[in-house]
Amino acid sequence: MLNIHTLWTLAVAEMRTCRRMIRTWVFIAVTFFVCIWGYWDIVDVIGWPGPPRYWLDQMTERYTISTTMNVFVAIFSIGMLFLMFDARIRDDRNRMSDVIDSLPASNIEILIGRLSGVLIFFLFFCLLFLGLLTGYEIVVERVGSRFHLGIPPISVLSFITWNLIPNLIFFGALVACLVSLVRFRILVAAIALGLIYGFNWIEDYIPIRFQESLSLFGGSAQVPSDLAPAFVSPAIIGNKCAILFVSIALLLFAACMFPRIDELQRKSTIFGIVASATAVFIFWGLITSVPGTEHRQEAWVIEHRQLDPSSFPDVQHLEGTIDLRPGRKITLDVTLSVHKPTLNTTDSVILSLNPGYKIQQLFVDGEETTAHSFNDGILKLPNDLLPDLSHDIRVRASGKLDDRFAYLDQEQDFQKFPNRAARQLGLRNHIFHRDYVALMPGLIWYPISGSVVDRDEPEFQKRDLFTSNLRINVPRNWQVATVGKREVDESQQRTSYQFESDAPVPEIALLASEFDQRATTVEGVEFEILFSNKHLQNLEALSPLTDLINQWVAERISNAHAASLIYPYKAFYVVEIPSNLRIYGGGWRMDTVLQPPGMMLIRESNFPTERFKEVVARERSYGWYSKDEQDERIFDYLLKYFRDDGHGGSPFVGFARNFVSHQVSATGRGATVLQYLLEQLSNQLTTKTDSYSIITLAEFGTSIASVDWSQTPEDDFNSWAFQTRAKLAAIPSTWKVINQTALFDLDFSTEPIPSHRTLLVKGRALARSMIDHYGADKIGSFLDQLVHDHRAHGFTVAEFMDVASDIGLDLNEWVISWLEDTALPGYITTTPSVSKLEEQSEDSNNYQTSFILHNAEPMAGLVRIFWEDRRGPEENEFRRGWPRGAYFDSGPLFLKGFQSKKIAISSVHPLGGIWIEPYLSHNRAVFEVLVPPAADSIVTEIPVVPIATDDDWQPPVTDVVIVDDLDPNFRIVKRTDESQVFSVSKTLDPPLYSGQEYDQGLLLSSGIRFGVWCRLYDSSYYGLYRRTAVPIVKGDQNSAARFVANLPYNGKWTLEIYLPKGAFSSIYYGGWQEFLGIVFDDNRFVSRTANPDVPEEHYRLTIKDGSAERNEKFDVANATEGWNEVRTFELSSTEVEVLLSAWAGHEEIMVFADAIRWTPVSDTAENEESSP
Amino acid sequence: MTDVAQAHSENGPTIDIEGVTHCYKKNQPVLSEINLSLGAGFFGLLGANGAGKSTLMRIICTLLKPTEGSAKVCGFDVIKECHQVRQRIGYLPQEFGAWRLHRVEEVVDTLAALSGMNNKKERRARVAEVLEEVGLAEVADRKVKKLSGGMVRRLGVAQAMVHNPPVLVVDEPTVGLDPEERMRFRQVMTNLGRERTILCSTHIVADLGSGCSEIAIIDDGTLAFQGSPTKFLTNAVGSVFEIKVPTESATAIESKHEIVSRTFDGANVVFRVVGKSAGEFNTDASKVEEPTLEEAYLAFMAKRGKLEQADQTETVAEEPKKKKRRRKAKQD
């Protein structure tokens, strides 16, 4: 059917035509330019190390070629299109078509021959480009310049093999088919271009689990790795075969539709159908294999969920030998020392083990038995075999682990997402490659107690803790890392390592490869760095900082020792892992798996392959710094890098967990919260930073509303995790749960996300509060005692309290309330007064600013006060917002319920601002105390007083009634057409995680929206705990803000309205659209203050008391910031409604609904303000 | 015996057309019930423009499927065994061009390879030989777009011949050729026709020359005549008459009679005219006993009332389309 000579002759002729057409060279020049530009763009961006962020499509740049050069393929596909789409028409134009048609070549030969010509021609240039690129990379890397990606050749080869060639063939065949089908070449071009776009577009919607099978542009095994390289996978082979068959089918269909008589037309049709069917069959097989996997996993979950927790033994100790034949087999010979479950209501005892093993022998107390069953990963031993309390169960098994049997109870399956960034979190649950072995605990590679599901619900299934003593046999020259200190035996052909840990662990990870090993001992703990030999450049670049790093580590260990916390495992391993290893676990939390006991795992795509060499070179070039200063700066950069590691590979988390949370296990009610609290406490005592991991903040792909307002706290770290947590703490949906559900009542299994947010916010605040209130020493002693009393065992809340009580820590004072109750403190302040020294000098305090800080709620809590002393005499404006410059910190201040403290701040200059930062309170975030512009009094002396002293002040009780926009009596109402009566707007109850946040029914916004009442936050707004207001611009007369006040009595009352500073600003969003007189975006508007010369421009109020209704005008044009009197009314009813219309006479005038105040008009009424 | 000759001897008529009818549009046949059998030799296919010659040739060359009937080349059906047919034919279409960006030698070499000449050395030698034969050896390196119309035509002849096909189908081969080239072409065809079947369609009878062994005339899609030139000439005797008149009387003759040819003899004009007998002319007319082939053809067409369509004026081959801007610039 196909004659090679014919094909080659046609190909040569086509190549000749291609190279002699000008358009070809223009296209190639443009393509080279675009690709070089794209390459340079990436080079420029990745020049400096940047921490890996969760949810960003952050690629391993070195594998950019293999995984992201779709643009390259698309461009060359377009080129193919424009060289092939008019091939037939060119023949007609050249009057060659009759001659060619009379040649003894079949249609399929003509098509394939021509396609081959174009393909070979383009491939040459593709390979030329890639060759030049690779050559450039090699040269530049040798020279030491940073302007390169470091592309490994396998990436290029993978791109060519799995992406470029198959796609060019496919696309060429597609164009050939279109050319045969469609007469008009413009239509061919349009359809083909549409298909190119469509193929690229659809890539973004293919779920990860199908990407290898269905993606046209799949590169090498999706997540590339130097440590465990996988050039190909069965899915890729299947995918490319299917695409090849599709290409063949297209060509065959093109041949039979070709406008030329061919005796093979019938055969072409038949073969085309067969090829299509084959392609469909392959794709079908690939697609259905995925649900097959899922069904299997679902079946396992069902089996494991049916297990009775009363049948789970307590494993005390794990001992034995693991023989690794990388890529081939694992042989397990381990003995578990178990305590039989005492309240077992079933007839067997349950262990779990990966079903990839085949159990060869099982012994109980030294006697072999076959009376066990092993199905679906469940190892059942009849109770008869375990008559006593303690037994030794020895399991001998071998096999290759089933990768599917891991994280079966994960809350979200990211592989169902199309998000490519999720792919970067790793797709393999374990690695068993000839060059690398990573056996993660979630894979159940050793026998464990109980089932494999719901293990992160300690309320129901206690976390099992055990000691270990393992011997690991590996190939010669391999290193192994697992928990415990290592001893080596190289006497045999293979290398053996013994790891013993008498400190308990909840799980064990095992990593092995031919690592480069670097070890040092710091404060009695042996630290080992195990990196691949291919990725040592950063270690070498940073080796001058060894002392600094050791010192830093020593400080952390000393911190821990000072807090009575001892690192239990003797050795700590920092191990490089392949980037295709999954980095998050299962359950609702899907926590990082990069911090197993005794280890910290670092992904090869992060630190090991980052460009710290560039950082070092840059810093060394700063000659004005001394070498020590340079080292400090480099080290700071390194810390910042890890601090913002969004993949959970931060040493700040990894190290701290070993001190407490890996050694004890909370159980019963509140266990999850207690365990989290312990982790927070130990983390903040040892590394003194936040503890977090990827999914705990990523929240399963939902987006956290990006809301910025001035009350959002910004700590001096500016770390990404801190800011993310701060955002979580600020959004209303989190607070809805905080206000409604106590920590101990959170249901993580049915409502993981809201429960988790609450835990992150309130749990962390509690930990921070406990440390600051009781002191690090006390908390450290508490943790130490807890570990001492309950190591390897579970403990309940009561036991937790008992331990605290034993060391003199009274948690009943307020801590237990934070755990068991929803109540929180709420802070208010009085208006500050400022005293100014008569004779001023720069060497002493010239001002003292005083105010009362009052906790207006029954729950105790802590705050910190910050102030700024930067205002110079020439400055006239107060600076609002968080201070950027130097600021002062009061340290933690504890206020019991209803307690007041007098705050006195002495300063050289007038204060630029004062901010109160509650650890957690109804205030929800930092709030500003507005400092008066001028001093209240001139004094001759500024007394030296403590920052905070107890005070008896209590909020005065008055008859003044204030209705704020956060009060339940505030609503937005709309007037219906029929009745002309305002009715309450339907309260917005949007679904959670819609991306928009609603605060008590109103859209939360960072700016004013036209035509929509929305809720804003700003320090200048009025509020008891939270400073909010509800403005609108371009409103209409059918909508109003309603304030309902319940007055203590009727009679004469004065109505005032609060106007914040924002009500007097002008906002201009016109821009070029206004200039042109065209509005494309409805949200573009101009808003301004009311014009005093235009009588129509005023607020419109309607006051209703009882049956009386009065319309009032409020002259906002002449109003001032703060409270403004409207009028005094004689009210007959105690329930009074004030409607503030959204319309103020012109669409450009903002209407601010912040607060109203009713003050009785009588001699005995007190008008004292209780808050600004 | 050469392969070519063997191909002729083994399979009966080289070209065998039976009852071929072809319609481009419904009820508008371009060819009607054509029956034709051709063996080795040089055959001329005559007919006016639009008679159906090219259509018949395209059918023979497997480019068109006849509406009815069948055609075989060397015993192979042109539709069901088109691949076999294509291996045995060389075709020069009426309108021929080539890949404009390719060189002359490259075009012929490529088409030779595609016609089955896989041995590179032999092919190259043959290409050189053929280019020499058609007079393109000196421009072998020139790109097609730089060739004149006549050169392109010769290139077409070269590509049709290069692989020594047993059947050569040439459609209006001499369009654009100068008289010397046309004579040369006739000689080439005559030589080639000794061992192979050459079917040459033309409306210029002179192209056929003395080497033509048989002619067929297609008129309005039907086969009006098939036979040897001798027979055709014999049939024409008694149809062509010679009249000699003074020049001033020439107009009267021209207006009254079908003129086949005219020559000038001093002050007289010698006309050869179509007629049934000498007596029908008002002047002295003598029967031409040996009319030429052109005269016989014109007489034949005149009898069918299609003398004008049988115009023997040579048409110049259409130049390949060039960019209009350049032409306009040149004209300016």
Interface residues (C-beta under 8 A of the other chain):
Chain A: H5 T6 T9 L10 V12 A13 R16 T17 R20 M21 R93 N94 R95 M96 D98 V99 I100 D101 S102 L103 P104 A105 S106 R260 I261 D262 E263 L264
Chain B: R58 C61 T62 L63 L64 K65 I79 K80 E81 C82 H83 R86 Q87 I89 Y91 L92 P93 E95 F96 G97 A98 W99 R100 L101 H102 E106 T110 L111 A113 L114 S115 G116 N118 G156 Q159 P320 K321
